[in-house]
Amino acid sequence: MNWKFWEKKTGTAAVTFPKPQEIPSGIGRNLVVNKKYDPDWVWNLKALVLPKENHKGGFYFRIYDPDIAKAKSVSVKNYHSLENAKELILFEGWYDKNSWDMEIRDLKKEQQSEIAA
């Protein structure tokens, strides 16, 4: 075992992605105020974020319901975990936490309109 944890390892740079987290406040506020979703439901959802390259403070995001993911036995670890379970993604888009600019695609309504058609 390598007990010299204070020494830097060279050569292997593993890329790690952020774990599921609470919805950023700006996105949650937009879903409640502008899109008129129930606040109790919105604040129980989880967000998966992916930092934008060459854009400090910019993120791509996907929002999902952790209860539904658990019921369908889908393990959600990072942004790319839902690639094979796109039906679990309720909202996606991008968000700039510095300027509060965002674009939210409402996949929940899109799925409902497809079912109704």
DACOR-V61758 format. One record per residue. SS is DSSP state (a for helix, b for strand, c for the rest). PSI is psi in radians with two decimals (NA if undefined). Layout:
ss = {SS SS}
psi = {PSI PSI}
This chain:
ss = {c c c c c c c c c c c c c c c c c c c c b b c c a a a a a a a a a c c c c c a a a a c c c b b b b b b c c c c c c b b b b b b b c a a a a a a c c c c c c c a a a a c c c a a a b b b b b b b b c c c c c b b b b b a a a a a a a a a a c}
psi = {2.58 1.79 -0.02 1.17 -0.28 -0.24 2.45 2.43 2.41 2.64 -0.88 1.96 1.67 2.34 2.18 2.51 2.61 2.58 2.93 2.48 3.05 2.67 2.33 2.49 -0.66 -0.69 -0.80 -0.74 -0.72 -0.74 -0.64 -0.86 -0.88 -0.69 -0.06 0.63 2.70 2.16 -0.62 -0.67 -0.81 -0.80 -0.06 -0.14 2.86 2.66 2.50 2.19 2.68 2.01 2.43 2.44 2.45 0.50 1.62 2.23 -0.04 2.44 2.55 2.59 2.73 2.38 2.35 2.90 2.00 -0.48 -0.71 -0.70 -0.70 -0.72 -0.57 0.13 0.71 2.14 2.05 1.97 -0.56 -3.04 -0.65 -0.08 -0.47 0.24 -0.65 0.01 1.04 -0.44 -0.28 -0.29 2.06 -0.68 2.58 2.85 -2.64 2.78 2.35 1.92 -0.23 -0.74 -0.12 0.28 2.49 2.75 2.13 2.15 2.12 1.55 -0.40 -0.82 -0.64 -0.72 -0.69 -0.65 -0.55 -0.68 -0.69 -0.48 NA}
